[in-house]
Amino acid sequence: MAFPCNHQTVKLMIYSFVLYVSLSSLLAFSDAAASEEAVTRARGLLPLQKKTITIANVVRNREVLNLHCKSSENDLGLQHIRFARGWTFKFRVNWKGTTKFRCHLTWRGGGDHWFTIFKDRRDNCDLCAWQVLGDGGKEKPMIRTRWWKGYLRGNNDYYDWDT
């Protein structure tokens, strides 16, 4: 059996080889250790990443946390989280890397607050675990623990409410 050796066939083989090498190196890179630099570079190369957000209610007065989160594409509805419980949602980052989820948080005796629970440029984690401390004390009211590929990434990060 003979293969035609014309210009289009050679060109197709070269393009296929380049595509194969590119995809192989991209997959090898995505399995690399999750250093800060690797994660930052991977974010630009891997659109539509899977993300998981967990929000735990640890407000100081032990009340039910009322939470309503939404992005420009998704409205997750009103959630009621009992004290010492959590709620989880999953999504994919959009291809432009501009995905942002904003939440409205209320609880009895705790006021009315807004917080951006996920911003792609800020939150480089595949699992972002948040704790809502609420008001009072000297700490900031929101604590985030970042996880990447099953590994804890550094210390907790503390945030204030959005203004």
Phi, psi and omega in degrees: 000128183255142176260135177293134182248070177252178185297318181295321181294315179297317180298316179297319179295319179295313179298320179296318179296316179298317178297317179299314180295319180297312180294321178297316180291326178294318179292320177295322179293321182290340178268002181293166177300145188274068174282162182302318181293318180296320180294317180297316179292321182294327181302320180287335184268339187242088177287164176062036178294145176280135179229147176231130178244129175240132180238120181252139179267109174230037180299145189296329182269008173062029180270168175288133179267124176261128190224131176228109183249144175202157173239186178290339180258331188229137171247115186273358176079175181278131179240144176243114184250117178291159180303139179066020176241172180222171178220142185232142170221155183234152179197176174241142177291140180290165187294339179273348182074029182248014182298134179214128174249130179242138184237144173255123185241132175219153171200156184299127180078007185242354178089201189225115187227153173241143177210137175275104187282335176215130174222120189303321182289337182264319191259089179267074179213150174269339169232115177252112181258116182253147172237130178262108178277326182087199184272162178099155180079180182264346182284163173283154191282347182236132179238131178243135172246126184260136176234141176222119180053041176085002181247138176293134183248088174078195181277173176292152175248139183246137184225151172268167174298155172292149178255000000 
